[in-house]
């Protein structure tokens, strides 16, 4: 008999169960490169950091109005009392202030399973009782989501349906990878991973294709692939692409036929490139002063592109910076000038190296999650503007061409996410989280977000419930079997919300009369119907459940983004204002600070800023290598890569020498917003003036200082622009210094204090 299968965002696995406990993890037999992070499950599922019972913050019970959030003790209560407290608060706030005062965006990578996807469930719950204030877009590529539809008509270029990497291997001549193609990011995929194929993808490409890593970090493509490195100052990729395009246009090598037929506004854009509109030609000499790349090298690269099949790849991280919309638009402009869009192995793609599914074959694996239901308030904010909302109720702001007003939020309900990981300027977020009257969290572990909540409801992890996982660009649909009983008194999010909905008159709308088992059967019926409509014969549910997976057939053709549009631009016109790719957009031109075409805009915190006199180092905050965001941070596997329980900060040898820092020294990393600790890792693979500190360390505040290594106490909480309002974490200046005093103890390695209710 086969071992039962389950899945996480970093891979599918089978499990050995002994005496009702998880004994050992066995990698999924069809995964050529399984993630070792799954081996941490036996430890983490029984961790003393699990939320064992419903818990209520003592200060909230005593009426402290949020003052103690993040530093208080908790009182454990039984489920009936906890649900009663939550239902009474929701009812009170709904009746006193209206449903718009209830915030339930709850962003995060909550579960690979689609049925028990916590963000979907919390939104469905609040919709079932009349509505709420929602979040839209995401932290990963929110700026692009807000503006790309105006330029391309769709978000496909940044979603799952990007050009298959196989076409790059077969057809590409020059692969320009802005932000690199980091192997660590191929470990993860929302919905679960059945097959990790990064090594074969990259080996196949770099063996034949001239690949250039345009990044401040040489190892954004691993050294063993043998690619060229073009070091560039962070946040200046737009200037490089403008200069490359300027050379191509000035030398008469732009594909005018493509531009005339497929694009709108090229003349306005080229006036800017040539300096006719602002008096400053965007030449390689101009770009050298911004990017730090010698002008001769820029000219050489520009001359090598025309006549070749060129793929421009931009990592998601490039648009997580001030004016992060611009490098994506500049890449579209460069690809259009080369006439490459819609050709196999050419054009542009946003997201290779950002997630496992990006560049996989277009399996179109069908998935099913519960519908979220209509939100009757219609209220929503951009995902990265939560602190602005909580701190400035009633304040006006502009987003995606609209004037909006921040709602006055009285209750925050978070489920399946950890904003004290994702957000910027966490000390500011901490102040923001003290503004609502009540904060409720469904959580599996005592994360920083749980410690900033008033009522914490213990939730199951994916190994403690039945579900179906998968991703649209992964080959496998995954049967996620319940492996063990829930820890402590943990309950499934579906059960929690169904019980709350019953107390608030919304159970029928929330459940539609179905149990979790009913929904699982219904999900397979929906998936099977979609497969059958494509001529694919799925197994019966029981056979799928016993086998643990269903393998999708390989697509007959490699997918190429915008191939249909290139073949028939009139019949397949884009849903932009012109029906074409917009190199100039009148609506964007009307926005504050926008030119209406790709443009270089000063990112304010970068290596060309006056602030470098005080904070001379540009901090980049990449995703961690051994975990997904902050998940599993307390596991032995993750902690084994730390020193003194702190993350490694990578810096250039010259920057280290100038500060008397040796490899392995303890560091204080700081700017005006806050400070944290790290351990020095000296490496000449990073550009001088740049330091790298990965995200994911659990926030453990002491005033403005984080006791650990969370770089988001340093990053600036500001939108990319009023157009996209995405997060701008990668625009950040800091200083570092050797820290010789004893490091503070980490509180977050232990559960919070529990006490009895004195009221």
Helices and strands as residue ranges (DSSP letters): E 5-8, E 11-18, E 21-27, G 36-40, H 41-45, E 55-57, H 58-61, E 74-76, H 79-97, G 99-101, E 102-103, H 118-128, E 133-136, H 142-152, H 165-171, E 174-178, G 183-187, H 198-206, E 210-214, G 218-220, G 223-225, E 228-230, H 237-250, H 256-262, E 263-264, H 266-273, H 284-291, H 295-303, E 310-314, G 316-319, H 325-338, E 347-350, E 379-382, G 383-385, H 386-391, E 396-399, E 402-405, E 411-415, H 419-422, H 426-433, E 438-443, G 450-452, E 455-458, G 462-464, E 467-469, E 476-480, H 493-503, H 507-511, H 516-533, H 541-547, E 549-551, H 563-567, E 581-582, H 586-589, G 610-613, E 617-620, H 636-639, E 648-651, H 653-658, E 666-671, E 674-682, E 690-693, E 701-702, E 705-706, G 711-713, E 733-738, G 747-749
